[in-house]
Amino acid sequence: MDIYGLIFSPFMARAVIAARHKGLKHKVTMPKDGIKSPAFLKMNPFGKMPVLKDGAVTLYESGVIVEYLDAKYKSKRLVPTVAKAAAHTRLIAAVVGEYIQPNIFVLWRQMDPAKRDQAVFDAKLAELKTAYDALEKLISPKPYAAGNKLTIADVYAVPALFWLGSVMPRIGIANPFTGHKKLNKYWANVKKDKMLSGVLAEMEAGLKAFETRA
Ligand SMILES: N[C@@H](CCC(=O)N[C@@H](CS)C(=O)NCC(=O)O)C(=O)O
């Protein structure tokens, strides 16, 4: 299968983590004419990454891709079958997807104080803090976000926390998890996981290349 895009995109990283967790053979590629080319727009009319091509199936939207991979390739399930456990993993994913990732992007785009709408910036920072307070209550780093198995909670949390760790020091918040014992422990656990730390290294290199591009 092909996953189109650049891995430093958190949405892209969700798809890649899901595929790698399941041991699916895949290629991560940037389409040669970019994501706004007519050929790419045929696969995703919004011209955004990721796009998954799995045989005759072409999909966009990271959440849909992750759910598709989990439904089609049933080993190493990302969403537990028991309703309560499933809801718990999805709740963590939702907090990350709705309240962490979008707010980090707003802060990233407004890192330069001269180009900042301070009221928006402050509101997004406050919402972000509420979100990781919520996450601190929800996660149980044993060692993964929802327990002893990697789930959809990690698929969402790992890329978002990578972005959090990259953006926050640049706006003067060295360790956003100060006072968040479980989040600190979780992040240390993530770095010990071979597959996840490999993804993080690729995200780091990708973000650096993007930010220093000519
Ligand atoms: N809701 C989409 C968001 C995808 C998205 O915004 N991708 C960004 C990369 S982080 C993108 O491709 N942006 C390029 C653009 O909008 O031109 C998903 O979950 O897949």
The ligand as a Gaussian input file, in Angstrom:
#p B3LYP/6-31G(d) Opt

LIG

0 1
 N       -8.581000      16.399000       8.526000
 C       -7.445000      16.015000       7.715000
 C       -6.380000      17.080000       7.857000
 C       -5.234000      16.877000       6.881000
 C       -4.326000      18.093000       6.831000
 O       -4.702000      19.219000       7.185000
 N       -3.110000      17.870000       6.316000
 C       -2.187000      18.970000       6.172000
 C       -0.784000      18.566000       6.639000
 S       -0.564000      18.712000       8.351000
 C       -2.066000      19.322000       4.715000
 O       -1.995000      18.447000       3.879000
 N       -1.992000      20.616000       4.429000
 C       -1.715000      21.096000       3.123000
 C       -2.691000      22.123000       2.668000
 O       -3.730000      22.308000       3.325000
 O       -2.403000      22.755000       1.664000
 C       -6.946000      14.636000       8.134000
 O       -7.182000      14.253000       9.292000
 O       -6.374000      13.917000       7.300000

